[in-house]
Amino acid sequence: MIIEELTAEGLPAALPQLAALLEACVAAGASIGFLHPMAEGEAAAWWRGLNDSLRDGSRRVLLARDGDRILGTGALALAGLPNGRHRAEVSKLMVHPEARRQGIARQVLAALDEIAWEEDRSLLVLDTRAGDAGEPLYRSLGWIEAGSIPGYALASEGPADATVFYWRALPPR
């Protein structure tokens, strides 16, 4: 598995696989901002919308590749306001449903830590649906639950889901 950073220049070539990955994760029940079924072109449009933040460095996106195939992603959104330049948000951590339980998310999170250190960020935050399969992983990596909000995220079926917020202070290097 190779973990590499997505650039604005590399986005067009990666776009078909990234859109397919997002669609597959949402179809498998991932709560990552979208509802199943996704409208045609919605996934590709979302990825294209990252172009400016990739270009200006306010969002750093990693790809987990097995050969030419993108199996996972994760992003670090860098807080830009003066009082937040020490923190970043981990977002859109996804692993293709066919490639789960192989340590890909753990590798992506470790690489995101490296970027956080490089960017002089010492506090990371993330959120996930309550009861999501990722929660044990986050806890095993030292993420601390800050609290939850009931009914935070609409679900494809049924009532809105609670979302749990986590934080983690990066140790000094």
N, C-alpha and C positions, 0 to 999 in steps of 0.2 A: 504494500500500500504506500502510495506517495501522497504526501500532503503538500499542496502548492497554493500560492496566492493567485486569486483571480484578479486580472487587471481590466481596465476599461478597454484596452486594445484586444484582449483575449475574449471579452464577453461575446462578441458576435459568433465566434466559432463554437463556443461552449453553450450558447443559448438553447439549441434543440435539446441537448441532454439535461440542462438545468431545468427547462420547462417540464420535461418528462419526469424528472426526479420530484419536482414540486407536486405535480399532478398525482404521481404514484403515492407519495406520502399522505396527501390529503385524502385520496381514495381509501387509504388504509386506516384512516381515522386520526391522523395527526392534527393537533390543534395549533396551527402555525399561521393563523390569520385569515384562512380561507375556508370556504364551505364546499362540501361535495354535493352535487357535481359542480365542477368549475366550468365557467363559461369558456367557450372556445377562444383561445388566444390570451386568456386572463393570466396564465402562468408566465408566458413569454413577455407580456407587457409589464408584469411586475419586475422581472429580471432586467428588462431594458431600462426601467425606471431607476435602477441603481447606478447607471452610467456616470452621472455627475458626482455622486458620493464616492464611487471607486476612483474617479479621476482626481478629486480634491483630497482624498485620503481620509475623509470623515467616516467611512465605513471600509473595513478590511474584511474581505471574504476569502475563506479557504475552501479548497476543493480536495476531496479525498478521491484519488484515482487508483484504479486497478488497471494498469495498461492505459488504454485510451478511454475506458469507461468511467464516468463520474458516478461514484457510489454514495457520496455524502458531501455535505457542506456545513459550514458554520460561519457566523459573522460576528464581528466586534464593531459596534457603533460607538464611536468616540464622542463623549460629551464635549461640547465646544465652548460652553459658557465659562467665564472666568472661575466661578466657584466649583466647577465640575471637571476641571482638567485633570483630575486625579482618578477619574472613574470611566468605566465603559460598560456597555450592555452587550451581553452575549445574546444573539438572536439567530433565528432560522437554522438551528442545529437540526439537520435531517440526515437520515440514512435510508437508502432505498430499502423497502420492505424485504426484498430478496437477500439483502446483505446484512441484516441486523444480527446482533449477538456475536459479532466478530471483533469487537473492540474499536470499531471505526469512530464512534462518537467520542470515546475516551482519547483517541489519538488527535482528533480535531480539537477537543477542548485543551489538551496539552499544548498544541501548536498555537491556540488562541492566547494561552497564558504567555507564551514567548512573545507574541505581538504586543500584549499588554505591557510586559516589561520593557520592550523596545520603545513603546510609546509613553513610558513613564506613568503608567496607570497602576494604581495600587488597590483599587476597589472595583470589583465586578458585580454586576447584578444580572438576573435573568428571571423570566417567569415561565410557568408551564401549567397546563391543566392539572387540577387536583386529581391524583390517582394515576397520572400518566406513567408509562413505563420508564421514562427518564428519571423520575424522582429518586429511585435507589442509586442510580449512577451519580447524580449530583451530590447526594449525601455522602457517598463513598469517597468523593473527591474533596470533601470539606466544605461544601456549600451549606449555608445555614438558612433555615426557613425564617423569613421575616414576617409572614402572615399570609392570609388568603382573603380574597374578595369573592363572595358567592355571586353567581349569576353574571360573571364578568365577560365570558366569551360565548357568543351564540354557538349552538351545535347544529350539525347537519340535520339531526333528528332529536326530538325531545327538548327538555328545558335547557337553558343556558348553563354552561359549566362554570364551576368555581375555578379561579386561577390562584396559584401559589407563587409567591415572590421569594426569591432566594438571593443571598449575597455571599461574597467570599472576599476576604482580604488576601491579597497576594503577599507571600513572605518576601522580604527583601532578598535581593540576589547577592 
